[in-house]
Amino acid sequence: VFVRGGQVVLATGENQVQLVGLTGIPQNFEVENVLAAIGAAWALGISPDLICAGISTFDLGPAETAS
């Protein structure tokens, strides 16, 4: 799982799937944390479509993001 050209990419050998653009990731998330979560989900066999849906719909309210 890596970022290339502003896109999150899942790769196994020469097989690559562009998952989501960085603009599709909420700004209050650190990209490294999102990549780790994507990698974990993918390793568990969750489909790229479902991972993408989870990223695009996940939202932390103000109470969860306040420090």
C-alpha positions in Angstrom: 0.0 0.0 0.0 1.6 3.3 -1.1 0.8 6.7 -2.6 1.8 7.5 -6.1 0.6 10.6 -8.1 -1.9 11.5 -5.4 -3.5 8.1 -5.4 -3.5 5.4 -2.8 -2.4 2.2 -4.6 -2.7 -1.5 -3.6 0.0 -3.6 -5.2 0.9 -7.2 -5.2 3.8 -7.9 -7.6 2.9 -6.3 -10.9 -0.8 -6.1 -10.1 -1.8 -2.7 -9.0 -5.2 -1.2 -8.1 -5.7 2.6 -7.6 -8.0 2.8 -4.5 -8.7 6.4 -3.8 -7.2 9.8 -4.3 -5.7 11.7 -1.4 -8.4 14.3 -1.8 -10.9 11.6 -0.9 -9.4 11.1 2.6 -10.7 13.5 5.2 -8.1 16.2 6.1 -8.2 15.4 9.8 -6.6 12.0 9.2 -2.9 11.5 8.9 -2.1 9.7 5.6 0.2 7.3 7.3 -2.6 6.1 9.6 -5.0 5.7 6.7 -2.4 3.7 4.8 -1.9 1.4 7.8 -5.6 0.9 8.2 -6.0 0.2 4.4 -3.2 -2.3 4.6 -4.7 -4.1 7.6 -8.1 -4.3 5.9 -6.6 -5.5 2.7 -4.6 -8.2 4.6 -7.9 -9.4 6.2 -9.3 -9.9 2.7 -11.7 -6.9 2.6 -12.4 -5.9 -1.0 -10.9 -2.7 -2.4 -14.5 -1.5 -3.1 -15.5 -1.9 0.5 -12.3 -0.3 1.8 -12.8 2.7 -0.5 -16.4 3.0 0.7 -15.3 2.9 4.3 -12.7 5.6 3.8 -15.1 7.9 1.9 -17.9 7.6 4.5 -15.9 7.5 7.7 -16.3 10.7 9.7 -15.0 11.6 13.2 -17.2 14.2 14.9 -15.6 17.2 16.7 -15.5 15.4 20.1 -13.4 12.5 18.7 -10.8 14.7 17.0 -10.4 17.3 19.9 -7.1 17.0 21.8 
